[in-house]
Amino acid sequence: MAKTKPNRILRLAAQGHLIRSKEVSSLGIPRNYLSRLVRRGQLKRVGRGLYASDSFPITENLSLIEATARAPKGVICLLSALRFHNLTTQIPHQVWMAIDVKAWTPRITYPPIRFVRMSGVALQFGVKEYPVRGGTVRAFSVAKTVADCFKFRNKVGTDVALEALRECRRLRKASMDDLWAAAKVCRVANIMRPYLESLQVA
C-alpha cells in the first residue's frame, strides 16, 4: 500500500499541475511523502507547500497560480493583470490581488501579495479563470483591468493607465464596447471618455 502513495503523487505531478500539500493530505497521503520524493529528485518544491514534477517549467505565471490557489476568492488585478495580459513591460515585485472590501486579509507569506479592496459589481465584473500551464489564474478581463488602472491611477500612475489603454487597442485585446462597459462599472467613464474618443478618431 505504501508503494502506491508515491505513485499517486507522481501521477498527479505528471498531469502538469502544481500539487498542494493540502491536496495530498485530503487524499489520505501523509505530507512527508512529498519531502521524500523531493529528496529522491522525483519532485521539486516550487513554493511553500507547492510541488511539481521535475520537468515542470517555472514560468512567469507561477506566482499568479500560487496566489490564485492561496486566495481563491481574490482576483488578480492592476499591474499583475496587465503583465498577465501582456499590456506592460513592467514586472511587479508583488502580486496585485483584489478582494472584497469587507473580507479578512488572507495571511499569505508567499508569494508577496498587495491586496486592493473592491466591492459589489466592481469585484464581480470581468472575472475570468484562465487555464495556463501548471494551473489556473483567476484574473480580471483585459477591459476591466484597463478601467481599474484609471480608477486606481493614484496607485499605479496615470502613465501606466494610458499605456495599458494604448496597448489594449493596438493589440486589439478588447473592443470599444467592452472598454466602455468596464469604464462605467468602475465609474471612470468621464475620465476615460477623451482618451477613448481620441482612439476612435485615430
SVG drawing of the C-alpha trace seen along z (x, -y; Angstrom):
<svg xmlns="http://www.w3.org/2000/svg" viewBox="-23 -64 40 66">
<polyline fill="none" stroke="black" stroke-width="0.4" points="0.0,0.0 2.8,-2.4 4.4,-2.0 1.2,-3.2 1.2,-6.5 4.3,-7.9 3.0,-6.7 -0.3,-8.5 1.5,-11.7 3.8,-11.3 0.7,-10.6 -0.8,-13.9 2.5,-15.7 2.7,-14.1 -0.5,-15.8 1.4,-19.1 -0.3,-20.7 1.0,-22.1 0.5,-19.9 -0.5,-21.5 0.4,-19.7 -3.2,-20.1 -4.4,-18.2 -2.1,-15.3 -3.5,-15.2 -7.0,-15.2 -6.2,-12.1 -5.2,-10.4 -1.5,-10.5 0.9,-11.8 2.7,-15.0 6.1,-13.6 5.9,-11.6 6.3,-14.9 9.7,-15.6 10.8,-12.1 10.1,-12.5 11.9,-15.8 15.0,-14.2 14.9,-11.4 14.7,-14.0 11.3,-12.9 9.5,-16.1 10.7,-19.7 9.4,-22.2 8.4,-25.4 6.9,-27.3 5.8,-27.0 3.5,-23.9 3.7,-23.6 5.3,-20.9 5.6,-19.9 7.2,-17.2 10.9,-17.6 10.1,-18.6 7.6,-21.3 8.5,-24.6 9.0,-27.6 7.0,-30.2 6.3,-33.8 2.8,-32.8 3.8,-30.7 3.3,-33.4 -0.1,-34.2 -1.1,-30.5 0.1,-30.3 -1.8,-33.5 -5.0,-32.2 -4.6,-28.9 -3.9,-30.5 -6.7,-33.2 -9.4,-31.6 -11.8,-34.4 -9.3,-37.0 -8.8,-38.2 -5.5,-39.1 -5.7,-42.8 -3.9,-46.0 -0.2,-45.7 -0.2,-41.9 -3.2,-41.6 -1.5,-44.0 1.6,-41.8 -0.5,-38.7 -2.4,-40.2 1.0,-41.4 -0.1,-45.1 3.0,-46.3 6.7,-45.5 6.8,-46.2 7.4,-43.3 5.7,-43.9 7.5,-42.7 4.2,-41.8 1.1,-40.0 -1.7,-42.6 -5.0,-41.0 -8.5,-42.4 -10.5,-41.2 -13.9,-42.2 -13.8,-45.4 -15.3,-43.6 -13.2,-40.4 -10.5,-39.5 -7.0,-39.9 -5.7,-36.4 -2.5,-35.6 -0.2,-34.6 3.6,-34.8 4.4,-33.7 4.1,-34.9 4.1,-38.6 0.6,-39.9 -0.6,-43.5 -4.3,-43.5 -6.7,-46.1 -10.2,-46.5 -13.2,-46.4 -16.9,-45.7 -20.1,-44.7 -20.2,-44.7 -16.6,-46.2 -15.3,-42.9 -17.5,-40.6 -17.4,-42.2 -15.0,-40.8 -13.7,-38.0 -12.3,-35.1 -10.4,-31.9 -7.6,-31.4 -6.1,-27.9 -2.3,-28.1 0.5,-25.6 0.5,-24.4 -2.8,-25.6 -5.4,-28.4 -5.1,-32.1 -8.2,-34.0 -7.9,-37.5 -9.9,-40.4 -10.5,-40.6 -8.4,-43.0 -11.1,-45.7 -11.8,-45.6 -8.0,-45.7 -7.6,-48.8 -10.6,-50.5 -9.2,-49.6 -5.9,-51.2 -7.8,-54.5 -9.8,-54.0 -6.7,-53.3 -4.4,-55.7 -3.2,-57.1 -1.7,-53.7 -0.3,-52.7 0.1,-56.1 -1.8,-57.7 1.1,-56.9 0.6,-53.2 -3.2,-53.5 -2.6,-55.3 0.0,-52.8 -2.4,-50.0 -5.2,-51.6 -3.0,-52.2 -1.6,-48.7 -5.0,-47.2 -6.2,-49.0 -3.0,-48.4 -3.1,-44.7 -6.9,-44.6 -7.4,-42.8 -10.7,-44.4 -13.4,-46.2 -14.6,-49.7 -17.9,-48.4 -16.0,-46.3 -13.9,-49.2 -17.0,-51.5 -18.8,-48.9 -15.8,-48.4 -15.4,-52.2 -19.0,-52.5 -18.7,-49.7 -15.5,-51.3 -17.2,-54.8 -14.4,-56.3 -16.3,-56.8 -15.9,-60.6 -12.2,-60.2 -11.6,-57.7 -14.0,-59.4 -11.5,-61.8 -8.9,-59.0 -11.4,-56.5 -12.8,-59.2 -9.3,-60.1 -8.6,-56.4 -11.9,-56.1 -10.9,-59.1 -7.4,-57.7"/>
</svg>
